[in-house]
Amino acid sequence: MLFRSTSSSSKIFILVSAFIAIGSGTNQGFGLAVYRGANQVYYDGTNYAPGYIQMSGNWRMKSNIMYLDSPATTSSTTYTLYFNAYSSTVSFSSDTGSSPSTMTLMEIAQ
């Protein structure tokens, strides 16, 4: 998602609502990261967090991110959400029927 701040002192509030499809099996897990350009700005630092789970069956779950970024620029900036799966039965779902995954960026002036 391309974003441009009006001031270099502004903060960018990032809201992500991601839907994850989890297939059958145990030791399922996934990780979500947000990048600003080539720089990672959000990841909680543990393997496959925030969604490491152990279960069997078929599930869909929602994972949320709220993060306040300080890009210190007024140049156009691209924010990207990355998904990492622990096993082949876990997948990112851009749309689960009536509930699509979303990323919202809000400028907070300083």
C-alpha positions in Angstrom: 0.0 0.0 0.0 1.5 3.3 -1.0 1.3 6.2 1.5 2.7 9.7 1.7 2.8 11.8 4.9 2.2 15.5 5.0 5.0 16.0 7.6 8.2 14.2 8.4 7.3 14.3 12.1 4.0 12.5 11.5 3.5 8.9 12.8 1.7 6.3 10.8 -0.8 4.1 12.6 -1.0 0.7 11.0 -4.0 -1.6 11.4 -4.0 -5.1 9.9 -6.8 -7.6 10.1 -5.6 -10.8 8.5 -7.5 -14.0 8.0 -5.6 -17.3 8.1 -6.8 -20.7 6.9 -5.5 -23.6 8.9 -5.8 -27.1 7.6 -5.7 -30.4 9.3 -2.6 -31.5 11.3 -0.7 -30.5 14.4 2.0 -27.9 15.1 0.5 -25.3 12.8 1.9 -21.8 12.9 2.4 -18.6 11.0 4.0 -15.2 11.2 3.0 -11.8 10.0 5.4 -8.9 9.3 4.9 -5.3 8.1 7.6 -3.7 6.0 8.1 -0.1 5.1 9.9 -0.3 1.7 12.8 -2.8 2.4 12.7 -2.3 6.2 10.8 -4.5 8.5 8.9 -2.3 11.0 6.8 -4.9 12.7 7.4 -8.5 13.9 7.2 -9.6 17.5 10.5 -11.4 17.3 9.5 -15.0 18.0 9.3 -17.7 15.4 6.0 -17.7 13.6 4.3 -15.3 16.1 1.7 -13.9 16.6 -0.1 -17.1 15.5 1.8 -20.2 16.6 -0.8 -22.8 17.5 -1.1 -26.5 17.9 -4.3 -28.1 16.8 -5.9 -30.4 14.4 -8.9 -29.9 12.1 -9.7 -27.2 9.7 -10.0 -23.6 11.1 -10.0 -20.0 10.0 -8.6 -17.5 12.4 -8.2 -13.7 12.5 -4.9 -12.1 13.4 -4.7 -8.4 14.2 -1.7 -6.0 14.1 -1.7 -2.5 15.6 1.6 -0.7 15.2 2.7 3.0 15.3 5.4 3.7 12.8 7.7 6.7 12.6 8.9 6.9 9.0 10.4 10.5 9.3 9.8 11.3 5.7 7.3 13.0 3.4 8.3 10.8 0.4 5.9 8.2 -0.9 6.3 5.0 1.1 5.1 1.5 0.4 3.9 -0.6 3.3 3.6 -4.4 2.7 2.3 -7.2 4.8 4.3 -10.5 4.6 3.0 -13.9 5.7 5.2 -16.9 6.7 3.7 -20.3 7.2 5.1 -23.0 9.4 3.6 -25.8 7.4 1.9 -26.3 4.0 -1.5 -26.6 5.6 -1.5 -23.0 6.8 -2.3 -20.2 4.3 -3.1 -16.5 4.1 -6.6 -15.8 3.0 -7.2 -12.4 1.4 -10.9 -13.0 1.5 -13.0 -15.4 3.7 -16.4 -14.7 2.2 -17.8 -11.5 3.6 -14.6 -10.7 5.8 -11.6 -9.6 3.7 -8.2 -9.1 5.1 -7.3 -5.5 5.3 -4.5 -3.0 6.0 -5.4 0.5 7.1 -2.8 3.3 7.4 -3.6 6.5 9.3 -1.4 9.6 9.6 -1.1 11.1 13.0 0.2 14.6 12.9 2.8 15.6 15.5 
